[in-house]
């Protein structure tokens, strides 16, 4: 049986270069602020995951099926319609923080915000802190290479 390989992997693209090329001026400005916020909260140097996702830290996962891999712990992707934020919804604190965040949408695994002006950035920072801690301390699994 062929092993599934995760298509979203770290790349060598410089994050600053990627952000500078974001077409929408508000998304580009918000991406710069998000980058500063994530750097400050996580202490991580950002890495591009695939062509559009900016990630801070990583975690290892392994499913019962045997599929395993690595993924960004927290991060964001400036999309045409909104900023997609990753790793901020699984922690136990998320529901209460989301109730105070401001205008947003929550998908299965992503938090969507139109602009940073729509949300309370202090609450967003708390989501980043608790999300990063959850993904790297609770979800992260040992790498069993057997």
N, C-alpha and C positions, 0 to 999 in steps of 0.2 A: 504494500500500500504506500502510495506516495505521501510524503509529509507535506502538510500545508505550510507555506512560508508566508509570513506576515509581509504585506506589500509596503507598509508604512514603516520606514527605517530611518535612522539618522543619516543626514547628508552632510556634505562639507560646505554647503552654501552659507555664506556669512549672513547672520540674522539681520544686521544693519542694512545690508544690501537688499535683502528681501523686503524689509519694511519700507525702504526708500522707494521701492517700485510699486507699492500699493497705490492704485489709481485714485481712489476716492480720497479727497483731502482730509475729511473728518476721520475716516477709517485709518488713514495713515497717521494722523496726529494722535488718535486714540491708541493705535498700536505702539507708538513710541512710549506713551504713558503706561500702558499695560506692561511693556517690556521692563520699564523701570520698576514698576510695582512688583512683578514676579521675581525679578532679580533680588530686590530688597527683602522680600518675604522668604524666598527659598535659599538665598545665598548661592544659587546655581548659575553657571554660565549657560545661556540659552543655546539650544541646538535645533536646527531645522529637522523636522521629521517629515519626510516626503517633501513635496514642493511647496506646501502652504501652511504647515503647522509648526508653530514655535513652541518648543518644549523646554521644561525646566525639571531636571531630574528624570529618573526612570524607575520603573518597577518591573519585576519579573512575575509572570503568571504561568500557571499550568492547569489545564482543565482535566476533568476525569477522562475525557476522550484521549488524552495524551498530547493534545495540541498545547504547545508552550511557546513563549516568546517574551519579548520586552516591549514596553510601550512608554510613552512620555507620562510622567507622574501628573503634572499639571501643565497647562499651556493655553494657547489661543491661536485662532486663525481668522484674519480679517477677510470676511466674505462680502460679496456685493450687497446682500440684504442686511447683514448684521455682523457683529463680532461673535464668533463661536468660542466659548471657553470650555476647557476640558479638565476633568478631574476635580470638579468643585461640587458635585452633587451626591457623592456616595457617603460622606461622613455623617455621623448622627446629628451634628449641629446644623446641617444644611437646611432642613425645613424652617427652623426658626429664623435663621439668617435670611433666607429667601423672602420671608414675610416682611422683612424690613429693608430689602434691597432697593426697591423702586421698580420701574418699568422693565420687565424682562419676560422671557419665555424659557421654560425648562423642557427639554426633550428627555429621551431615555438616558443619555449620557452627557448631553451638552447643555450648557447655559447659553442663551442667546440674549445679547443686549444690542440695541440699536446704536446708542452712543453712550459714552461715559457720563455725559450731562444728564442722562435719564436715571442714573442710579446713585446711591450713596456709596462713594468710593471707600469710605471707612468700613462699611459692611462688606463690600467686595473684597477688601484686603483681608478681613476675617475669614471669608470663604476661601481665599487663596491659602491662608495659613492652615486652617483646619483641613482643607482638601489635600494639601501637600503632605501634612503629617499623616493623614489617613492612608494615602496612596503609598507612601514610603515606609510606614511603620506597621500598618495593619494588612494592607492588600499585598504588598511585596512578599514574594515567596522565595525560599532558597532555591538555588539552581542545582537541580539533580540531573546531572548529565548522563544518566544511565540508560 
